[in-house]
Amino acid sequence: MEATFVNKSFLRAVLDSTNEGVLVLNKNFRPILTNARADEYLSALNCTSQTEMLFLGGHSVKDILKATAEGRPYEIEVKSPQRRLFAISGHSLKAKIEGWVLVIRDITKERELQEKLQQGERLAAIGQLAAGIAHDFNNILTSILGYTQLLQLRQDIPPEAKTLLENIVVQGERAAKLIRQILDFSRKSPSEQKPLNLASFLKETLRLFRNLIPETIEIELSIEPGEYWVKADLVQMQDVLMNLIINAKDAIPGKGKITVKLYQIEFKPDRSPPFPQMKAGRWVVIEVADTGCGIPPEVLPHIFEPFFTTKEPGKGSGLGLAQVYGIIKQHNGFIDVKTKVGEGTSFIIYLPTFSKREKEDTISKKNEIEIGKGKGKLILVVEDERTPLEVIKLMLENLGYQTITAHNGEEALKVYAQYKDKICLVIADLVMPKMNGIELIKKLKEQGGKVKIVLMTGYPLSSGWKKDWGEDVVAVLEKPIKINKLAEMLEKALTDSY
């Protein structure tokens, strides 16, 4: 049989068609053949020797071959001029010529996607824990603010005590804001998502935020031609932009520049998106870039974790980026970060496009109503924690209502069976042991009679709650409870104004 021989240039042309780098070494570890991809990778690994190649990127070729013999690829990380990861495997030549074939793969993007997936899973677990903590703190704040507001209603409080009470309310509301940020991170906060034109939104919001930035820092807005409609919560998106702008400002020690870009990008099915969960198609992108100090590599994996901060004590709660992360995930979006120490940072937000062109809803602020009187109407309050139950009872009685209480769902059913002809409304906690608020609603229905129900929750709910629970649930009361909001809610609930 006649042997067919191919020359070296033909073999090189064949190897150049592969996506991996291929390096052939003789028995003395001298390169005898490389393809174009290998030449590129060897340059990144700082390998220039053409006589013998005992090391790749500072790592022994013998160690690489040993790892392959043990059934695992050998990984090498290059940190500059940019971070790259290579996986290398070696194989003995199956021919008369003694030597080895090294196959080099660039796994940088693959590893980045894997790290993003792991980060998302870690942040989701932290979010579940944070949501539970936030719920408990809302119960505590309901008691603190509730008692304080009740004291403020008294006429015999001396002026100096009123000032102290006002300070307690202010600090309590600060704590409530922190809890709201935690709930944003854990994706438990309410989100009223409506059609929003991001182009006009960014122009207006940046104009409002200009006074937050020193004059030494330039702000530039760049919007590529196109339509930028998304379905989003206006207030939450303002929180996102404010947090990113303040972070960018803090990263710039003196003079510098913050650039906000708005553009669209399309990921075709054959193109890998920045995140494994992203679907192919068109996305709206908001990019906030600064010329600041950048984020060190050891800090980068933790920047979206709640309470993680590199700022000095008193200059940051560590909840800003955590809140941003949670809000973007709540909008079915993704957030990425590109950074280089000493050169700056870019936060890149991807949001799904929304094609329906509807006018943006105008936001009208409601004036606070005066606290009304309950005229002795009877309300059943169901709450498993003693102190919040006592506070809500006192609030209702101060508003002129009569109250009857139950510490759990089973007790509430017995009380309701006895007084159902007199009870005009039930206020029940959504999360309780043994029987939660939803189960209680079902049991109350089974007892017959038309009863109005208000659910209390430390987890703010989305606008779809009414559709899920039916007409019997007339309102949702978020903790911590404010007495004026309670009065307003009761007036609407009992006059069928919802």
C-alpha positions in Angstrom: 0.0 0.0 0.0 1.4 3.4 -1.0 2.0 5.8 1.9 0.6 9.3 1.5 2.8 12.1 2.9 1.7 15.7 3.5 4.0 18.6 3.9 4.3 20.8 6.9 2.6 23.8 5.4 -0.5 21.7 4.5 -0.6 20.3 8.0 -0.3 23.8 9.4 -3.2 24.9 7.2 -5.4 22.1 8.6 -4.5 22.9 12.2 -5.2 26.6 11.7 -8.9 25.7 11.1 -9.3 24.6 14.7 -10.4 26.7 17.6 -7.7 25.3 19.9 -4.1 26.1 20.0 -2.0 23.1 18.9 1.7 22.9 19.8 3.9 19.9 18.8 7.1 19.3 20.8 9.9 16.8 20.0 11.5 14.7 22.7 13.8 17.6 23.7 10.7 19.9 24.2 11.6 21.9 21.1 8.6 23.2 19.1 8.4 21.6 15.7 4.9 22.7 14.7 2.3 25.3 15.9 -0.9 26.6 14.5 -2.0 30.3 14.4 -4.1 30.0 17.6 -1.1 28.5 19.5 1.1 31.3 18.3 -1.4 33.8 19.8 -1.7 31.9 23.0 2.0 31.4 23.4 2.5 35.2 23.1 -0.1 35.8 25.8 1.8 33.2 28.0 5.1 35.1 27.3 6.7 32.1 25.6 9.2 33.1 23.0 11.8 30.4 23.0 12.2 28.4 19.8 15.0 26.1 21.0 13.3 24.4 23.9 10.1 25.0 25.8 10.4 23.7 29.3 7.9 26.2 30.7 4.6 27.7 29.6 3.6 30.9 31.4 6.1 30.1 34.1 4.6 26.6 34.6 6.6 23.4 34.0 5.7 21.5 30.8 6.4 18.3 32.8 3.8 19.3 35.4 1.3 19.9 32.6 2.0 16.4 31.1 1.7 14.9 34.6 -1.7 16.5 35.1 -2.9 15.2 31.8 -1.7 11.7 32.7 -3.9 12.0 35.9 -6.9 12.8 33.7 -7.2 16.6 34.3 -6.3 19.6 32.2 -3.7 22.0 33.6 -5.0 25.6 34.1 -2.8 28.7 33.8 -4.0 32.3 34.6 -2.5 35.3 32.9 -3.3 38.5 34.9 -1.8 41.2 32.5 -2.3 43.1 30.3 -5.8 41.5 30.7 -7.0 38.4 32.7 -7.0 35.2 30.6 -7.4 31.6 31.6 -5.9 28.7 29.6 -6.6 25.0 30.0 -3.7 22.8 28.6 -3.6 19.1 28.0 -0.8 17.0 26.6 -0.6 13.8 24.7 2.2 11.5 23.6 2.8 11.3 19.8 1.4 8.0 18.5 4.1 7.7 15.8 7.8 6.8 15.3 8.7 10.4 16.2 9.1 10.8 20.0 7.4 13.9 21.4 4.1 15.5 22.6 1.2 17.4 21.4 -0.1 20.2 23.6 -3.6 21.4 23.1 -4.3 24.9 24.5 -7.9 26.2 25.1 -8.8 29.8 26.1 -11.4 29.2 28.8 -11.7 32.9 29.9 -15.2 33.5 28.7 -16.3 30.0 29.8 -15.0 30.6 33.3 -16.5 34.1 33.5 -19.9 32.7 32.6 -19.5 30.0 35.2 -18.5 32.5 37.9 -21.5 34.7 37.1 -23.8 31.7 37.4 -22.2 30.8 40.8 -22.4 34.4 41.9 -26.1 34.5 41.0 -26.8 31.4 43.0 -24.9 32.7 46.0 -26.7 36.0 45.9 -30.1 34.3 45.6 -29.3 32.3 48.8 -28.2 35.5 50.6 -31.4 37.2 49.4 -33.6 34.5 51.0 -31.8 35.0 54.3 -31.9 38.8 54.0 -35.7 38.7 53.3 -36.3 36.7 56.4 -34.3 39.1 58.5 -36.1 42.1 56.9 -39.4 40.6 57.8 -38.4 40.2 61.5 -37.0 43.8 61.6 -40.3 45.1 60.2 -42.2 43.5 63.0 -39.8 45.2 65.5 -40.1 48.6 63.8 -43.9 48.2 63.8 -43.7 48.1 67.6 -41.1 50.9 68.0 -42.8 53.3 65.6 -46.3 52.3 66.7 -45.7 53.1 70.3 -43.9 56.3 69.4 -46.8 57.5 67.2 -49.3 56.7 69.9 -47.3 58.8 72.4 -47.3 61.7 69.8 -51.1 61.7 69.8 -51.3 62.4 73.5 -51.9 66.0 74.7 -50.0 65.7 78.0 -46.6 65.1 76.4 -44.2 68.0 77.3 -42.5 69.8 74.3 -39.0 68.5 75.0 -40.4 64.9 75.0 -42.1 65.6 71.7 -38.8 66.5 70.1 -37.3 63.2 71.4 -40.3 61.3 70.0 -39.8 63.0 66.6 -36.1 61.9 66.6 -37.2 58.3 67.3 -39.6 58.4 64.3 -36.9 59.9 62.0 -34.4 57.2 63.0 -37.1 54.5 62.7 -37.9 55.7 59.2 -34.2 55.5 58.4 -34.2 51.9 59.6 -37.3 51.2 57.4 -35.4 52.6 54.4 -32.5 50.2 55.0 -35.0 47.3 55.3 -36.5 48.5 52.0 -33.1 48.3 50.4 -32.6 44.7 51.7 -36.0 43.8 50.3 -35.0 45.3 46.9 -31.9 43.1 47.0 -33.9 40.0 47.9 -36.5 40.9 45.2 -39.3 41.0 47.7 -40.2 44.7 47.3 -43.3 45.8 45.4 -42.6 46.7 41.8 -45.1 48.7 39.8 -43.7 48.1 36.3 -45.2 50.2 33.5 -44.0 51.2 30.0 -41.1 53.6 30.4 -39.1 55.5 27.8 -35.6 55.2 29.1 -34.2 58.0 26.8 -36.5 60.7 28.3 -36.1 59.1 31.8 -32.3 59.3 31.7 -32.3 62.9 30.5 -34.6 64.1 33.2 -33.1 62.0 36.0 -29.5 63.0 35.3 -30.6 66.7 35.3 -32.1 66.1 38.8 -28.9 64.3 40.0 -26.5 66.9 38.7 -26.4 68.7 42.1 -25.1 65.4 43.7 -21.9 65.6 41.7 -19.0 68.0 42.4 -18.3 70.5 39.6 -14.8 68.8 39.2 -16.6 65.8 37.7 -18.1 65.9 34.3 -21.2 64.0 33.4 -21.9 63.0 29.8 -25.1 61.3 28.5 -24.8 59.4 25.2 -27.9 58.0 23.5 -27.7 56.1 20.3 -30.6 56.6 17.8 -33.5 54.2 18.4 -36.5 53.3 20.6 -35.9 52.6 24.3 -39.2 51.4 25.7 -39.0 49.0 28.6 -41.4 47.8 31.3 -40.0 49.2 34.6 -40.8 50.8 37.9 -39.9 54.5 37.6 -39.0 54.9 41.3 -36.9 51.8 41.4 -35.0 52.8 38.3 -34.3 56.2 39.8 -32.8 54.3 42.8 -30.6 52.2 40.5 -29.3 55.3 38.6 -28.7 57.3 41.8 -26.8 54.4 43.5 -24.6 54.0 40.4 -23.9 57.7 40.0 -23.0 58.1 43.7 -20.7 55.1 43.5 -19.0 56.5 40.4 -18.6 59.9 42.1 -17.1 58.3 45.2 -14.6 56.3 43.0 -13.2 59.6 41.5 -10.8 61.3 43.9 -10.6 64.6 42.1 -11.2 65.5 38.5 -12.9 62.9 36.4 -15.8 62.0 34.2 -19.0 59.9 34.5 -20.4 58.7 31.2 -24.0 57.3 31.0 -24.7 55.5 27.7 -28.0 54.1 26.3 -28.0 51.8 23.4 -29.4 48.5 22.1 -27.7 45.2 21.5 -28.9 42.0 19.8 -27.7 38.5 20.7 -28.2 36.0 17.9 -28.8 32.4 18.8 -25.3 31.5 17.6 -23.7 34.3 19.8 -22.9 33.6 23.5 -24.6 36.3 25.7 -22.8 37.8 28.7 -24.9 35.6 31.1 -25.9 32.0 30.6 -29.6 32.7 31.4 -29.9 35.5 28.9 -32.2 34.8 25.9 -31.3 35.6 22.3 -32.9 38.7 21.0 -32.7 42.5 21.5 -31.8 44.1 24.8 -31.7 47.7 26.0 -28.4 48.6 27.6 -27.6 51.3 30.2 -23.9 51.7 30.9 -22.6 53.9 33.7 -18.8 54.3 33.4 -16.4 56.4 35.5 -12.7 57.3 35.3 -12.1 56.4 38.9 -9.8 54.1 40.9 -11.3 50.8 39.7 -12.2 47.7 41.7 -9.5 45.3 42.9 -9.8 41.7 41.8 -10.2 40.4 45.3 -13.2 42.8 45.9 -15.0 42.3 42.6 -16.8 39.0 43.5 -18.4 40.6 46.6 -19.6 44.0 45.3 -23.3 43.0 45.1 -23.4 41.4 48.5 -25.4 43.3 51.1 -23.4 45.2 53.8 -20.2 44.7 51.9 -18.4 48.0 51.5 -14.9 49.3 51.1 -15.9 52.8 52.1 -14.9 54.4 55.4 -17.3 53.9 58.4 -20.3 56.2 58.1 -19.8 56.8 54.4 -21.8 53.8 53.1 -24.1 51.1 54.3 -23.0 48.5 51.8 -26.6 48.2 50.5 -26.4 50.4 47.4 -25.1 47.9 44.8 -27.1 45.1 46.5 -30.2 47.2 46.0 -29.3 47.8 42.3 -28.7 44.1 41.8 -32.0 43.1 43.2 -34.0 45.7 41.3 -32.5 44.7 38.0 -33.2 41.0 38.6 -36.7 41.9 39.6 -37.0 43.6 36.1 -35.8 40.3 34.5 -32.6 42.0 33.6 -28.9 41.5 34.2 -26.0 43.6 35.5 -22.4 43.2 34.6 -19.2 45.1 35.7 -16.0 45.8 33.8 -13.2 47.3 35.8 -9.4 47.9 35.8 -7.6 49.2 38.8 -6.4 52.8 38.2 -8.5 53.2 35.1 -12.1 53.1 36.1 -15.3 51.0 36.2 -18.3 50.4 34.0 -21.6 48.9 35.2 -23.6 47.5 32.3 -27.4 46.9 32.7 -29.3 44.7 30.3 -33.1 45.1 30.2 -35.6 43.3 28.0 -37.2 45.6 25.3 -40.9 46.5 25.5 -42.5 47.2 22.2 -45.9 48.6 23.4 -45.7 52.4 23.2 -47.9 53.7 26.0 -47.7 57.1 27.6 -45.9 57.2 30.8 -48.2 57.4 33.8 -48.0 60.6 35.7 -47.3 60.1 39.4 -49.6 62.2 41.6 -48.7 62.6 45.3 -51.7 62.1 47.6 -52.1 64.5 50.5 -52.1 62.9 53.9 -55.7 62.6 55.2 -56.6 63.5 58.7 -57.0 60.7 61.1 -60.7 59.7 61.3 -62.7 58.0 63.9 -63.9 54.4 63.8 -67.3 54.9 65.5 -66.9 51.8 67.6 -66.8 49.3 64.6 -65.4 45.9 65.6 -62.1 44.7 64.0 -60.5 41.3 64.5 -56.7 41.5 64.6 -54.7 38.3 64.0 -50.9 38.5 64.7 -48.7 35.8 66.2 -46.2 38.2 67.8 -47.4 39.8 71.0 -45.8 43.3 70.8 -47.0 44.1 67.2 -50.4 42.8 68.1 -50.6 45.1 71.1 -49.4 48.1 69.1 -52.0 47.6 66.3 -54.7 47.1 68.9 -53.8 50.4 70.5 -53.6 52.2 67.2 -57.1 51.0 66.2 -58.6 52.0 69.6 -57.0 55.5 69.3 -58.8 55.7 65.9 -62.1 54.9 67.6 -62.5 51.2 66.6 -63.2 48.3 69.0 -60.9 45.4 68.7 -60.8 41.7 69.4 -57.5 39.8 69.0 -56.2 36.3 68.1 -52.7 35.0 68.3 -53.0 32.5 65.4 -55.3 31.3 62.7 -56.9 28.6 64.7 -57.8 31.0 67.5 -59.0 33.5 64.9 -61.5 31.0 63.5 -63.0 30.4 66.9 -63.3 34.1 67.7 -64.8 34.8 64.3 -67.4 32.1 64.7 -68.5 33.7 67.9 -68.6 37.3 66.7 -68.9 37.2 62.9 -72.2 39.1 62.9 -70.4 42.1 64.6 -66.9 41.9 63.0 -66.7 44.4 60.1 -63.1 43.7 59.1 -60.3 41.2 59.8 -56.6 42.4 59.9 -54.4 39.3 59.7 -50.6 38.8 59.3 -49.7 37.1 56.1 -46.9 34.9 57.6 -47.9 33.0 60.7 -47.0 29.5 62.0 -49.5 26.6 61.6 -52.0 28.6 59.6 -50.9 31.6 57.4 -53.0 34.5 56.3 -54.0 32.9 53.0 -55.1 29.6 54.7 -57.1 31.7 57.2 -59.0 33.5 54.3 -60.1 30.1 52.9 -61.3 28.9 56.3 -63.2 32.1 57.0 -65.0 31.7 53.6 -66.0 28.2 54.6 -67.7 29.7 57.7 -69.9 31.8 55.5 -70.7 35.4 55.6 -69.1 38.3 53.7 -66.0 39.5 55.6 -63.5 42.1 54.5 -59.9 41.1 55.0 -56.7 43.2 55.2 -53.4 41.3 55.2 -50.3 42.6 57.0 -46.8 41.8 55.7 -43.2 42.6 56.3 -42.6 41.5 52.7 -44.0 44.2 50.3 -46.0 42.5 47.6 -46.4 43.1 43.8 -49.5 44.6 42.3 -50.9 41.2 41.4 -51.9 40.2 44.9 -55.6 41.1 44.4 -55.9 38.9 41.3 -54.3 36.0 43.3 -56.4 36.3 46.5 -59.8 37.5 45.2 -62.1 40.3 46.3 -62.2 39.3 50.0 -58.8 40.8 50.5 -59.5 44.5 50.2 -56.0 45.8 51.0 -52.4 44.9 52.0 -50.8 46.7 55.0 -47.0 47.0 54.9 -45.0 46.9 58.1 -43.8 49.1 59.8 -47.4 50.4 60.1 -48.0 54.2 60.2 -51.1 55.3 62.0 -52.2 57.8 59.3 -51.8 55.1 56.6 -53.8 52.7 58.8 -56.6 55.3 59.1 -56.6 55.9 55.4 -56.7 52.2 54.6 -59.6 51.5 57.0 -61.7 54.4 55.7 -61.4 53.1 52.2 -61.9 49.5 53.1 -65.1 50.2 55.1 -66.6 52.6 52.6 -65.8 50.3 49.6 -63.5 52.9 48.1 -60.9 50.3 46.9 
